[in-house]
Amino acid sequence: MTRVLLLVGLLFAVPVEPPQPSSYEVVIHGGRIVDGSGNPWYQGDVGIRDGRIARIGRIDPGEGRIAIDASRKVVAPGFIDIHTHSEIALLVDGTAQSHVRQGVTLDVLGESGSVGPLGGAALEEFRYQAKRGFGYDGVDWTDIDGYFEKLERQGVSINVAAEVAPQQVRRVVMGYQDRAARPDELSRMKALVEGAMKDGAVGMCAAFEGPRVYQHPEEWVEIAKVVARYGGYYESHIGTEGYNLIDEIQAVLEIAEKARIPVHISHLKIRGRSLWGKIGPALELIERARDRGLDVTANQYPYTAMMHPWFALFPA
């Protein structure tokens, strides 16, 4: 009995080294790293400290407070969804699980309708869509800055960027009047767009809803010039499902050339067997524009089916 008590006493008498702080908050080890640079994947570990990637290489999993085994998995930077309609969804549920569970960490808002500026018919329409689509009746802001203040107060799990929509700006100033803007109206549109860019908008986005969207292309050019001054880009959403694809791309390139603004075309697509083979000339248009110095990019989505309002099935 005495020997046992003595042994216990000796154990307590031995000085114990305090635990060393971990080098990293998280170590993701054993994964195939695809870093977004265009290089092939490579095996490696990732150490995260203070919420940022601190090291990529060979790291002992024990150096992290949390160790994640990524064997037989791909480790990549967060994906950027360049074209979403999550404005209200992020306010309803800031966890953004439909994004983060697919690896998306940056959402770009604003295709054809944006979180600001809002006013007049545009504000009424935005509130209606928020209520109808999400049961949300908390639209109490009128500019991009106000939206982001509200989003930050509520909390959100991903990064968010916003574009400004010229079509919406037109509704703020002119309602649904189908005519060219007067000089004073165009000046107000440009001022609203400038305010949106100062609030942090990354660019502008307009959507084709038929040939009449660009009935007054000079307005789009003047707005694009404002966006370009603040380092923004122009995203154009193709809307005729391929039936007027060449006309749409030509209109986009004309604005790009006159405003000297980078352009991204969303999304190259053709609908129906009768249009098969039409994508080649569209790609040639883009390539020729790039050859003459325009900054033009495009994407294609892999949908095998689509969801659209009924009006999309009828001629413009």
DOTIKOL-846990 format. One record per atom (N, C-alpha, C): x, y, z; residue in one letter. Coordinates in steps of 0.02 Angstrom, whole numbers, plus 32768, in hexadecimal, padded with zeros to 4 digits. Layout:
% residues N
XYZa;...
//
This chain:
% residues 316
802A7FC48000m;800080008000m;802C803E8000m;8062803B8028t;808F8074802Ct;80AF80817FE9t;80C480497FC6r;80E580517F85r;80B780717F52r;8077805F7F53v;8047807B7F23v;803E80C67F2Fv;803780D87F6Fl;802F811F7F7El;806C81477F6Bl;80A881287F75l;80E6814A7F63l;80EA81557F17l;80D581237EF1l;80D581287EA8l;80A781617E91l;806D81657EAFv;803E819A7E9Ev;805D81DD7EAEv;807D81E27EE7g;809C82217EFAg;80D282357EC9g;80FA82057EB1l;812F82137E82l;8112822C7E3Fl;80DB820E7E2Bl;80BC82237DECl;80A8826C7DEEl;808C82817E27f;807782C77E2Df;80B382F57E34f;80EC82D97E4Ca;812683047E55a;814B83127E14a;814282E87DE0v;816582F27DA0v;814983307D7Dv;8174835F7D6Bp;815B839A7D48p;813D83877D04p;810483A47CF4v;80E183957CB5v;80E783D17C87v;80FD83C47C48e;810283F97C16e;80BC84137C05e;80B184547C05p;806F846E7BF0p;8063845E7BA7p;802584507B93p;801784417B4Dp;802A847B7B20p;804B846A7AE8q;8060849D7AB9q;802484B47A90q;802084F57A83p;7FE9850B7A59p;7FEF84EF7A12p;7FB884DF79F5s;7FB984C479B1s;7FD084F97980s;7FF484E2794Ds;800C8511791As;7FD3852C78F0s;7F9E850378E8y;7F67851678BCy;7F25850778DEy;7EF3852E78CBe;7EB0851F78E4e;7E9584DF78C3e;7EA284D87882v;7E8B849E785Cv;7EC48487782Fv;7ECE8445782Bv;7EF9842877F8v;7ECF83F877CFv;7ECC8405778Ei;7EAA83D7775Fi;7EE283AF773Ei;7EE2836E774Ah;7F1D83477735h;7F08830D7707h;7F3782FE76DAg;7F2F82C376AFg;7F0382CC7673g;7EF1830A7663g;7EC38315762Bg;7EE6832275EAg;7EBF832075B4r;7ED783347572r;7EC8837E756Ar;7EFA83A87566i;7EF083F07565i;7EE88408751Di;7EB1842A750Fv;7EA6844C74CFv;7EA1849674E1v;7ED684BC74D0d;7EDC850074ECd;7EBE853774C1d;7EA185257487g;7E818559745Eg;7EB0857C742Fg;7EEF856B742Fs;7F1F858C7403s;7F21856E73BDs;7EFF853673B4g;7F0285137373g;7F3284DA7373g;7F5A84D373A8n;7F89849C73ADn;7F65845B73BEn;7F84842173AFp;7F6683E173C4p;7F6383DD7410p;7F3983B17429w;7F3483A87471w;7F75838C748Cw;7F81839674CCy;7FBB837A74EDy;7FA883677534y;7FCC83367550q;7FBE831F7594q;7FDD835175C5q;7FBA836175FAg;7FD58390762Bg;7FA6839B7665g;7FBE83C47693d;7F9983D576D0d;7F90842176D1d;7F5C843776F4v;7F4D847E76F9v;7F4784917743v;7F6D84C37758g;7F6984DC779Dg;7F45851E779Fg;7F14852477CBi;7EEB856177D0i;7EF785817814i;7F0885C17812r;7F1485E7784Fr;7EF1862B784Ar;7ECF863E787Fd;7EAA867E7881d;7E7A86847846d;7E5C864B7835g;7E29864C7800g;7E44865077BAg;7E86864B77B1r;7EA48650776Fr;7ED386167762r;7EDE86067723i;7F0F85D27712i;7F5485ED7722i;7F7785CC774Fa;7FB985E27764a;7FF185BB7742a;7FE2857D772Fr;801685547710r;7FF6851D76E7r;8017850D76AFi;800584D37687i;804484AA767Di;8043846A768Dg;807F84417688g;8075840176B0g;80AB83EB76D0r;80A683B176FCr;80A083C87744r;806883B97764i;805A83D177A8i;8043839577D2i;8061838E780Bd;804C835A783Ad;800583697852d;7FD6833B784Cp;7F9283487863p;7F8F835E78ACp;7FC1834878D4g;7FC2835A791Bg;7FCF83A47927g;7FE383C878F3e;7FF0840F78FBe;7FB0843878FBe;7F78841978EDg;7F38843D78EDg;7F0D842C7928g;7EE9845E7942r;7EB884507977r;7E828421795Cr;7E73842A791Ci;7E4583FE78FAi;7E6983E178BEi;7E6583A078B4a;7E848380787Aa;7E4D835F7850a;7E4C836E7811i;7E1A835377E3i;7E3D832677B1i;7E2982E777B0d;7E4682B77781d;7E2382BE773Dd;7E4782D6770Ba;7E2A82E176C9a;7E4182AC7697a;7E56827276B0s;7E6C823C7683s;7E36822B7650s;7E4C82237612r;7E20821275D9r;7DEC824975CCr;7DFA828675E4k;7DCD82BF75D8k;7DF582F875B8k;7DD18326759Av;7DF18361757Bv;7DEB839C75AAv;7E2183C075B3v;7E2283FD75DBv;7E2B843875AAv;7DFD846775ACa;7DFF849F757Ca;7DEA84DF759Ea;7DFE85197583p;7DE38558759Dp;7D9885597593p;7D77858475B8g;7D2E858A75B1g;7D1B859F756Bg;7CE485847553f;7CCC85947510f;7CA785D77510f;7CA985F974D7i;7C86863874CEi;7C4A862B74A1i;7C0E863774BBd;7BD286337492d;7BC586787475d;7BD386807434i;7BD486C37416i;7B8F86DC7404i;7B5B86B4740Fh;7B1A86C873F5h;7AE386A7741Fh;7ACB86CB7451t;7A9A86AD747Et;7A5F86DC7489t;7A2C86C274AAh;79F186E874BCh;79E486DF7507h;7A1786E7752Es;7A1386D67576s;7A06871275A3s;79F4874A7586e;79EE878875ADe;79C4877E75ECe;7988876475E4i;795B875B761Di;7969871A7641i;797D86E7761Ca;798C86A6763Ca;79C186AD7672a;79F386D87668l;7A2886E07699l;7A0E870476D7l;79DC872F76CFl;79BE874F7709l;7991871F7730l;797086F3770Cv;794586C2772Cv;796E868E7751v;79A586787733d;79D086457752d;7A1986557743d;7A3A86767772g;7A7F868B7768g;7AB186537767g;7A9C8616777Bt;7ACC85DE7778t;7ADC85CA7730t;7AB185DC7701a;7ABD85D176B9a;7AD3858976ABa;7AAF855A76C7q;7AC5851476C3q;7AC584FA767Cq;7A9785127652s;7A9784FA760Ds;7AD6850F75E8s;7AF885417602h;7B38855775E4h;7B7385327604h;7B7985377646v;7BB5851D7666v;7BBB84D1765Ev;7B8384AE765Ar;7B8684667651r;7B9C8452760Br;7B9F848275DEq;7BBA8476759Bq;7BFE84987592q;7C1984B475C8g;7C5C84D275C5g;7C5C851A75B0g;7C22853A75ABv;7C1F85807596v;7C2B85AD75D3v;7C5C85DA75CDt;7C6A86087605t;7C63865175F1t;7C55865E75B1l;7C4886A3759Bl;7C0E86A3756Bl;7BDB86CA757Cd;7B9E86D07555d;7B9C87147534d;7B8E871774F3v;7B88875774D1v;7B3E876274C0v;7B21879774DDl;7ADA87A774D5l;7ACF87DB749Fl;7A9487DC7482g;7A818817745Bg;7A6E880E7413g;7A6187D173FCe;7A5087C873B5e;7A0A87E473A6e;7A078818737Es;79CA88397365s;79A2885C739Cs;79AB884873D9g;798D886A7412g;79BE8868744Bg;79CB88A1746As;7A0088A3749Es;79E488BE74DFs;7A0C88B77514v;79F688CC7557v;79F58918755Dv;7A0F893B752Dg;7A0C8984752Cg;7A26899D74EAg;7A1289DA74D8p;79E48A0574FCp;799B89EF74F4p;797389FF7528l;792C89F07527l;79058A307531l;78CC8A33750Fg;78A08A6D7515g;78698A6674E2g;78328A8774EEg;77FA8A8874BEg;77E38A4374ACg;77D98A38746Ba;77C089F77453a;77F089BF7463a;783289CD7462a;786389997470a;785E898174B8a;785489AE74E7l;784D899B752Dl;780D89737538l;77D789897519e;77988965751Fe;779E891E7504e;77BF891774CAe;77C888D574ACe;77F588A874D7e;782B88C574F1f;785A889F751Bf;78378885755Af;781088B0757Ar;77EC889B75B6r;77B9886575A6r;7798886B756Dy;776788397558y;778887F5754Fy;77C187F5752Bq;77E487B6751Eq;77FE8797755Fq;781787C0758Ea;782F87A775CEa;77F7878775F6a;77BE87A775F6k;7784878D761Bk;7768874F75FAk;7762875175B8r;774487197593r;777286DC7593r;77B386E7758Ag;77E086AF7584g;77F9869275C5g;77FE86BD75F9f;781E86A77638f;77F486B67676f;77BB86D8766Cg;779586ED76A7g;77B9872176CFg;77E6874776AFy;7810877776D2y;77F587BD76C8y;77EA87E276FEd;77CF882576F8d;77FB8859771Ad;783D884A771Dg;786B8877773Fg;789588A27711g;787E88AE76D4v;78A488D876A6v;789C892176BAv;78CD893A76E0d;78C8897E76F9d;790589A876E7d;792A899276B4w;796589B7769Cw;795789D07655w;797F8A00763Et;79758A1A75FAt;79B68A1B75D2t;79EE8A0875F2d;7A2D8A0675CCd;7A5589C975E0d;7A8B89BC75BCi;7AB4898175C8i;7AD38983760Di;7AE889BD7623d;7B0689C47665d;7AD589B0769Cd;7A9689C47694g;7A6389B276C5g;7A57896776C8g;7A598947768Ey;7A5088FE768Cy;7A8888DB76B2y;7AC688EF76A4f;7AFE88CE76C4f;7B0088DB770Ff;7AEB89167725e;7AE78923776De;7AB788F2778Ee;7A7E88E7776Ek;7A4D88B87789k;7A6888717788k;7A88885E7752l;7AA3881A774Cl;7AD8880D7781l;7B02883F778De;7B37883677BFe;7B1A88337806e;7AE6885A7813r;7AC588577855r;7AA888127863r;7A8987F57830q;7A6A87B47838q;7A9C877B7837q;7AD487857814g;7B078751780Fg;7AFF872777D1g;7B38871777B2v;7B3786EE7776v;7B7786C57774v;7B728688775Bs;7BAA8659775Es;7BDA86607723s;7BC8868376EFi;7BF1868776B3i;7C0186D176A3i;7C2F86DA7675n;7C3D871D765Cn;7C09872E7626n;7BF9876E7621v;7BC5878375F3v;7BDC87C175CEv;7BD287C2758Ca;7BDE87FD7563a;7B9E880D753Da;7B97884B7527a;7B59885F7506a;7B68888574C6a;7B3F88787493e;7B40889F7456e;7B0588D07458e;7B068901742Cv;7ACE892F7424v;7AAD892273E1v;7A6B892473DFa;7A46891173A3a;7A2A89507380a;7A42895F7343p;7A29899A731Fp;79DD89997314p;79C1895E7308q;7979895A72FDq;79538970733Cq;796D895E7376q;794D897273B4q;795589BD73BFq;799189D773B1v;799C8A1F73B8v;796C8A46738Cv;795E8A2C7351r;792E8A4C7324r;78E88A4E7343r;78D58A177365r;78938A157385r;788F8A4573C0r;78C78A4E73E3v;78C88A7E741Av;78B88AC47400v;78D68AD573C7v;78D18B1973ACv;78928B227382v;78808AF0735Am;784C8AF87327m;78108ACA732Fm;78128A9F7362g;77DC8A6F7367g;77DD8A40732Cg;77A28A33730Fy;779E8A0472D6y;77918A297294y;77A48A677291q;779A8A8D7253q;77C78A71721Cq;77A88A6571E2d;77CC8A4671AAd;77E18A7C7179d;78148AA2718Cr;782E8AD77161r;78768AE57174r;78988B0A714Aa;78DD8B1D715Aa;78DD8B4E7194a;79118B4971BDa;79178B7671F6a;79298BBD71DFa;790C8BEE7200r;79208C3371F4r;79658C3F7212r;79888C7371FDp;79CB8C807219p;79CD8C837265p;799A8CA37283d;799A8CA872CCd;798F8C6372ECd;79668C3972CCe;795A8BF572E6e;79998BCB72E0e;79BB8BD172A8l;79F98BAB729Fl;7A2E8BC272D1l;7A308C0372DFs;7A5F8C1C7310s;7A518BFF7355s;7A108BF97366r;79FF8BDB73A7r;7A118B9173A9r;7A068B6D7371m;7A1A8B26736Fm;7A648B1F737Bm;7A8C8B487359k;7AD48B447361k;7AE98B5473A9k;7AC78B8573C8a;7AD78B96740Da;7AC78B5C743Ca;7A908B397430l;7A7E8B00745Al;7AB18AC87451l;7AC78ABC7413v;7AF98A887407v;7B3B8A9B7428v;7B4E8ADB7424e;7B8B8AF17444e;7B878AE67490e;7B4C8AF474ADg;7B438AE874F4g;7B4A8A9E7505g;7B2F8A7374DAa;7B358A2A74E5a;7B7D8A1474E2a;7BA38A2F74B3m;7BEA8A1C74AEm;7C118A3474EBm;7C008A707503k;7C218A897540k;7C0E8A5F757Dk;7BD28A42757Cd;7BBD8A1675B2d;7BE089D275AFd;7C0489C47579g;7C2989867574g;7C128956753Fg;7BE589697513a;7BD1893D74DCa;7C0F892C74B3a;7C1288EE749Bv;7C4D88D77476v;7C4488DF742Av;7C0788ED7415g;7BFA88F473CDg;7BB088FD73C1g;7B9C88F87381m;7B5688FD736Em;7B4188BD734Bm;7B0188AE734Fc;7AE78873732Dc;7AA48883730Fc;7A9D887672CFa;7A5E887F72ACa;7A48883C728Fa;7A088830728Ba;79EE87F17271a;79C587FD7233a;79D187D57200f;79A687D571C5f;796487B371D7f;792D87D471C7e;78EB87B571CEe;78C987B9718Be;78F187B87156g;78D787C27112g;78FC87FD70F3g;78F2880970B3p;7917883C7090p;790C888270ABp;78D4888E70CEr;78C488D270E3r;78EB88E97120r;791088BB713Fv;793788D07179v;796989057165v;79868900712Ay;79B789317113y;7997896070E0y;7958897270ECq;793689A170C0q;795889E570C3q;797689F670FCh;79998A367105h;79E18A28711Ah;7A098A0C70EEp;7A4D89F77101p;7A7A8A307118p;7A6A8A6E7102e;7A958AA67116e;7A938AB07162e;7A5B8A9F7181e;7A568AA471CAe;7A868A7271ECe;7A878A3571D0w;7AB38A0271ECw;7AFC8A1571E4w;7B0D8A3371ADv;7B528A4871A1v;7B678A7D71D4v;7B3C8AAE71DFe;7B4C8AE4720Ee;7B528AC97256e;7B278A9B7267i;7B2B8A7D72AAi;7B6B8A5372B0i;7B7B8A2E727Aa;7BB78A05727Ba;7BF68A2F7283a;7BF68A6B7267k;7C308A98726Ek;7C3A8AAB72B7k;7C038AB672DBv;7C088AC67322v;7C278A8B7348v;7C0D8A4F733Av;7C268A13735Cv;7C708A09734Dv;7C838A13730Fa;7CC98A0A72FBa;7CF88A397321a;7CE08A77732Er;7D0A8AA77352r;7D1C8A8F7398r;7CF28A6473B4y;7CFE8A4A73F7y;7D1C8A0473F6y;7D3689F073BCg;7D5789AF73B7g;7D28897473B4g;7CE8898173A5g;7CB7894A73A2g;7CB58929735Eg;7C8E88F5735Ay;7C8588CF731Cy;7C3B88CE7309y;7C2D88B372CEy;7BE888AD72B6y;7BD9886472ABy;7BA8884A72CFe;7B91880572C3e;7B4F8808729Ee;7B4B87E47268s;7B0D87E37240s;7AEF879D7242s;7AB1879A7257h;7A8F8759725Ch;7A69874C721Bh;7A7F871871F8i;7A5E870571B9i;7A1986EA71C9i;79E6870171A5g;79A286EF71B9g;797686D07184g;798D86CB7145t;796086B17112t;796C86667105t;799286477132e;799F85FE712Fe;79BD85E970ECe;79DF861670CBg;7A018605708Dg;79E0861E704Dg;79A086317051y;797C86447014y;799886856FF6y;79AD86B47021n;79CC86F2700An;7A1286FA7026n;7A3686C2702Dl;7A7686C2704El;7AA886F1702El;7AAD86F06FECi;7ADE871A6FC9i;7ACE87646FD4i;7A8E87776FCFd;7A7B87BD6FDAd;7A8B87D27021d;7A7E87A67050e;7A8C87B67096e;7AD787C370A1e;7B0087967087i;7B48879D7091i;7B6287DC706Ei;7B4987EA7032q;7B5E8826700Fq;7B4D88657037q;7B1288667056a;7AFF88A0707Fa;7B2D88A770BCa;7B3E886F70DAv;7B6B88707114v;7BB0888C70FFv;7BCA887470C7l;7C0C888870B1l;7C0D88D2709El;7BD588EB7083e;7BD289317072e;7BD9895D70B1e;7BB6894970E5i;7BBB896F7124i;7C0189697140i;7C1F892D713Da;7C6389247156a;7C9489517132a;7C8B895870F1e;7CB9897F70C9e;7CB089CA70D6e;7C7289E170D9k;7C658A2870E2k;7C768A407129k;7C698A15715Aa;7C758A29719Fa;7CBA8A1471B8a;7CDE89EC7191r;7D1F89D271A5r;7D1B89B171E9r;7CF0897F71EDi;7CE2895D722Ci;7CEA89127223i;7D0888EF7253p;7D0A88A5724Fp;7CC488887250p;7CBA8852722Av;7C7788347223v;7C7A87EA7232v;7C4887D37257h;7C3F878B725Fh;7BF987797246h;7BF38746721Di;7BB4873171FFi;7B9A86F37225i;7B6086FA7243s;7B3E86C37266s;7AFB86B67243s;7AEC8680722Ch;7B1486447225h;7B0C862D71DDh;7B41861471BEl;7B3B85FC7179l;7B0E85BE7179l;7AD885C07153k;7AA885887154k;7A7D858A7116k;7A6885517102i;7A36854A70CCi;7A02851870E3i;79C5852570D1r;798E84FA70E9r;796C84D970ADr;796F849870AAg;794A84757076g;7976845D703Dg;796284247022r;798984046FECr;799084316FAFr;795E845C6FA2s;796184876F67s;799B84B86F69s;79B784C56FA4l;79ED84F56FABl;7A3284D46FAFl;7A3484926FABw;7A7584706FAFw;7AA3848B6F79w;7AE284966F8Cg;7B1384AF6F5Cg;7B1884FA6F5Bg;7AEC851E6F7Ek;7AED85676F7Dk;7B2085866FADk;7B3C855C6FD9i;7B6A8579700Bi;7BAD858B6FECi;7BC085696FB6g;7C0185776F97g;7C0985C06F82g;7BDB85DC6F5Cp;7BE086236F49p;7BE286526F86p;7BBF86406FBBa;7BC0866A6FF8a;7C06866A7016a;7C258630701Al;7C69862D7035l;7C9A86537009l;7C9186506FC8e;7CBC86756F9Be;7CB786C06FA6e;7C7B86D96FB2l;7C7287206FC2l;7C9B87346FFFl;7C97870B7033i;7CBB87197071i;7D0687177065i;7D1D86E47041e;7D6586DE7034e;7D7F8719700Ce;7D59872F6FDBr;7D6F87696FB3r;7D7287A86FDEr;7D4287B0700Ba;7D4387EA7038a;7D8187E87065a;7D9187AD707Fr;7DCD87A670A9r;7E0C87B57081r;7E0D879F7042d;7E4787AB7017d;7E5487F5700Cd;7E1E881C700Br;7E2888647000r;7E2D888B7041r;7E3688677079g;7E48888870B7g;7E11889170EAg;7DD4887A70DBl;7D9E8880710Dl;7DA6884A7142l;7D96885C717Fd;7D9A882C71B7d;7D56880B71BDd;7D4D87D2719Cv;7D0C87B07199v;7D15876871AFv;7CEB875371DEt;7CE9870D71F4t;7CA086F571F2t;7C9786B471F9a;7C53869871F7a;7C528657721Ea;7C1786437233n;7C1086017252n;7BD785DB7231n;7BD8859A723Dq;7BA2856E7226q;7B8A85467261q;7B4A8540726By;7B34851672A2y;7B1D84D17289y;7B24849F72B4p;7B198459729Ep;7AD2843F72ABp;7AA1846C72ADy;7A5D845572BDy;7A4284267286y;7A1F83F2729Bt;79FB83C9726Ct;79B083D9726Dt;799D8404729Ba;7957841A72A0a;7958846172BAa;7920848472B6m;791F84CA72CBm;78DE84D972EEm;78DF850E7316m;78A385267337m;789A856F7323m;7861857F7307h;785785C272ECh;780D85D472F0h;77FE861572F6p;77B7862872F2p;7799861772AEp;7758861372ABw;77378600726Dw;774686317234w;774E86727245f;775786A3720Ff;7795869671E4f;77C586707200a;7802866271DBa;77F68635719Fa;77BC8613719Fl;77AD85E57168l;778C8608712Dl;777B86477135f;775686697101f;7784869B70DCf;777886A7709Cp;77A286D77077p;77A1871C7097p;77D887407093a;77DC878270B1a;77A987B27092a;
//
